């Protein structure tokens, strides 16, 4: 069972969750503006590289940097994708590395920009870049992305299996909780050190926080600056990430996914477990199997375990969808109709979940793809390919599934 069953939307969901915090949303907007202004032309890119070279040379002369092959390379900004949470790591890391050089270029544009719009925009984003809130959020997002980055990269691998993915969800949740519960003091020290290194004023953290006049005074009465940054930004941002992970990987979902791995044909059906498969049918598909069919399912599975792995057609399968195809191709689906039905139910549920997530969160950038077309595909045919865009295939579902009307209704109701 591959990574593309709904997992590909996790990165988009994490980005959207982080933007629920107003300061983080504003941070990303400012980040885009900074990149757009600094990289607006070849001239500005050259200025950025020149400023980096001067900074590196100065630090080497002062003994602040090591020299050698691969060290102190001059780079350019790496733009983040709108829906790729992990791509923000490269983007943010490049800005931190080129922070001083970026300030130099923005200062130059603010003075000698070709129009008052360019000068005004450069001056505005420079002030944002040098603000405590922006730098604070810059470090916060970087630390969070570093925790989730490994998980997102792992889910992009076609070989990623559900069990390993569940272990990664568990570790990511623990790391985020540890960061939330015991990471504040070290994080604040790191942010303050960055300000000191760049000779930027640090606000007095014990001073009373002054909210904007438009905000409710009762919400921020008698709180300190540190309290605001800790509660309203640091904790709030982490909590939204944890909530998003929990909503997508709650106990019910995790159990369904883990039990479904018992049908995974890879590595010679290594994960095949009759008890788990029976539990999957009984607990998650009670309306699709009568009591007597559940008894027959166990018998089918006992024969299936001794029969199918010995056929060469089933020895190089890469996922449950290929097992479904193979059963039809070899007409084993006729011999094992209940297993075939369960496989199709699992595939249909996971595909419909992915489609629901897509229709809820993604605009339709491709002119030949629309919601009505998706409904037509799921409602009238099981021989097509589900697509999440012009190039992203989800899964292939074959014709003539036993219990097809049940499957068709299940997807139709969800879409």
Secondary structure, DSSP 8 states (H G I E B T S, - for coil): --TTTTGGGHHHHHHHHHTTSHHHHHHHHHHHHHHHHHTSSHHHHHHHHHHHHHHHHHHHHTT-S--STTSS---------SS-TTHHHHHHHHHHHTHHHHHHHHHHHHHH-SSHHHHHHHHHHHHHHTSHHHHHHHHHHHHHHHHHHHHHHHHTSTT--HHHHHHHHHHHHHHHHHHHHH-HHHHHHHHHHHHHHTT-----TTSB----TTS-HHHHTT-BHHHHIIIIIIIHHHHHHHHHHHHHS-HHHHHHHHHHGGG--HHHHTT--HHHHHHHHHHH-TTTS-HHHHHHHHHHHHHHHHHGGGSGGGSS--SHHHHHHHHHHTTHHHHTHHHHHHHHHHHHHHHHHHHHHHHHH----STT--HHHHHHHHHH-SSSEEESSSS-EEEE--S--TTHHHHHHHHHHH-
